[in-house]
Amino acid sequence: MPKLAQVLIFLYALACTQSPAAQAQDTDPRPPLPEHWRSHYLSESIFNSTVFVAEAGRPGNPVVILVHGLGQVGLADWLSVVPALERDYHVIALDLPGFGLSDAPRGKYSPTNYAAVVHQVKERFSRGPVKVVGHSMGGAVALRYTADYPQDVSSAVLVDAAGILNRTAFVKHSAGAVIDQREMPVVLEGVRGLLTRYAGAVLETVGQWPDPTGALGEFEVLWGTVMADNANVNAALALVNEDFTAAILRNATPIQVIWGSDDAVAPLRTGTLLAGRLPNAQLHIIEGAEHVPMKTHTATFNRLLLSALESPPAPTETDTRRHGTLRLDGKRGGTYSGSYDTVEIRDSRELKLENLRADQLVIIDSIVELENVSIDAGDGLAALVERSRILGTNLSLAGAQGMIVADANLDIAGLHVEARGNGIEVVFPSEAIFSIGRIDSGRAQRDLHGQFTLPLGVLEGTLP
């Protein structure tokens, strides 16, 4: 594949971290803030810069901090939300460094650095824990904030959070799902045909390309110098290269997740992952909404947000009734749920297993999507995947042995393997993208987040 095409696809995927609506807004002046809001310029020591902060509501009420996503309008993204909050909350909204009315300092605009800025802003307005709400990139910042400063946060709400999946899985969705002339960033106009030709199977190799940010990532001053004139690209690159595995799997904060059902920027799959793998979380879906539900579905969003801020996440109910063996051979299409002894799929396409439990899973010569699937094999093998392509979100495998893989292509977000023996054994070379995964086996305990060519042997013993 030509290097130019690689770069173009990667840049397009990064640009897609910002919604078409947000891109359009960046060409307009920032809308004025309501007169009754109070505003401040505060110094922060992470970038040694000045940040713009607006507040509404009565001091003394519970504090809610709002963290915006990409786009130069910054905190103005929350203009339709604050009126619903300010009666009962002391609302704090900030322009992150590089955005809105804040300074644009040199440095790496990563969720980790931004979370540290949010912490310093929080300290100016509250001595106790606060509630934090983040949208898109701001959702990733809020997630990082709950992990790095758990004592600061009583609860959080993540709205269409971007960049949580492994970089390859995220790029595949952003560049492959929607390539539309109406939504093409200006910098890439005229290359739609090229992108369309390459956006399918070629995107499977994106994680094997040299990381354009590899050297920069080791030197934040250099990163800031190279990215000095483009805050969106700086923040987007830092976002897709950050690993949130520990922040999700070992996070005790109560977290509500709100998502637009038709989000083409941050896939709903990410919301499903967060709800399934955060220890204390719940997903709420706004049907028909895209990436910015607070603007397109304001009334529905505000009702959900107010409820989410007041209510703890509710546990998910599961159907435990047994249905024997589910055997699918030569099937084309269909969704299957429930509890089974064994699920065996052969020579089938476009199948989905959703909210399913079983003692064993066998997939051979098939293309299958898995969502919220749990396999408990007891003293046996939990799963066998042979000559198949799997798109999985929240797959749990438990048994004496976790999974045997042979000539397979895996894209699994939220894989959790608990095995007394081997976690994953590869008997024929395979390819895998893992996002926010974990193996606890008799051989090793390790997180899984990255794209891998799987060599023969026991996976947890062969990966670096």
Stockholm file with secondary structure:
# STOCKHOLM 1.0

chainA/1-464         MPKLAQVLIFLYALACTQSPAAQAQDTDPRPPLPEHWRSHYLSESIFNSTVFVAEAGRPGNPVVILVHGLGQVGLADWLSVVPALERDYHVIALDLPGFGLSDAPRGKYSPTNYAAVVHQVKERFSRGPVKVVGHSMGGAVALRYTADYPQDVSSAVLVDAAGILNRTAFVKHSAGAVIDQREMPVVLEGVRGLLTRYAGAVLETVGQWPDPTGALGEFEVLWGTVMADNANVNAALALVNEDFTAAILRNATPIQVIWGSDDAVAPLRTGTLLAGRLPNAQLHIIEGAEHVPMKTHTATFNRLLLSALESPPAPTETDTRRHGTLRLDGKRGGTYSGSYDTVEIRDSRELKLENLRADQLVIIDSIVELENVSIDAGDGLAALVERSRILGTNLSLAGAQGMIVADANLDIAGLHVEARGNGIEVVFPSEAIFSIGRIDSGRAQRDLHGQFTLPLGVLEGTLP
#=GR chainA/1-464 SS CCHHHHHHHHHHHHHTTSCHHHHHHTTSCCCCCCTTCEEEEEEETTTTEEEEEEEESCTTSCEEEEECCSSTTGGGGGTTTHHHHTTTSEEEEECCTTSTTSCCCSSCCCHHHHHHHHHHHHHHHCSSCEEEEEETHHHHHHHHHHHHCGGGEEEEEEESCCSCSCHHHHHHHHHHHCCCGGGCCGGGTTCHHHHHHHSSGGGGGGGGSCCTTHHHHTCHHHHHHHTTTCHHHHHHHHHHTCCCHHHHHTCCSCEEEEEETTCSSSCHHHHHHHHHHSTTEEEEEETTCCSCHHHHSHHHHHHHHHHHHHSCCCCCCCCCCBCCEEEEESCEEEEEEEEEEEEEEESCEEEEEEEEEEEEEEEESCEEEEEEEEEECTTSEEEEEESCEEEEEEEEEEESEEEEEESCEEEEEEEEEEESSCSEEEEECEEEEEEEEEEECSSCEEEEEEEEEECSEEHHHHCC
#=GC SS_cons         CCHHHHHHHHHHHHHTTSCHHHHHHTTSCCCCCCTTCEEEEEEETTTTEEEEEEEESCTTSCEEEEECCSSTTGGGGGTTTHHHHTTTSEEEEECCTTSTTSCCCSSCCCHHHHHHHHHHHHHHHCSSCEEEEEETHHHHHHHHHHHHCGGGEEEEEEESCCSCSCHHHHHHHHHHHCCCGGGCCGGGTTCHHHHHHHSSGGGGGGGGSCCTTHHHHTCHHHHHHHTTTCHHHHHHHHHHTCCCHHHHHTCCSCEEEEEETTCSSSCHHHHHHHHHHSTTEEEEEETTCCSCHHHHSHHHHHHHHHHHHHSCCCCCCCCCCBCCEEEEESCEEEEEEEEEEEEEEESCEEEEEEEEEEEEEEEESCEEEEEEEEEECTTSEEEEEESCEEEEEEEEEEESEEEEEESCEEEEEEEEEEESSCSEEEEECEEEEEEEEEEECSSCEEEEEEEEEECSEEHHHHCC
//
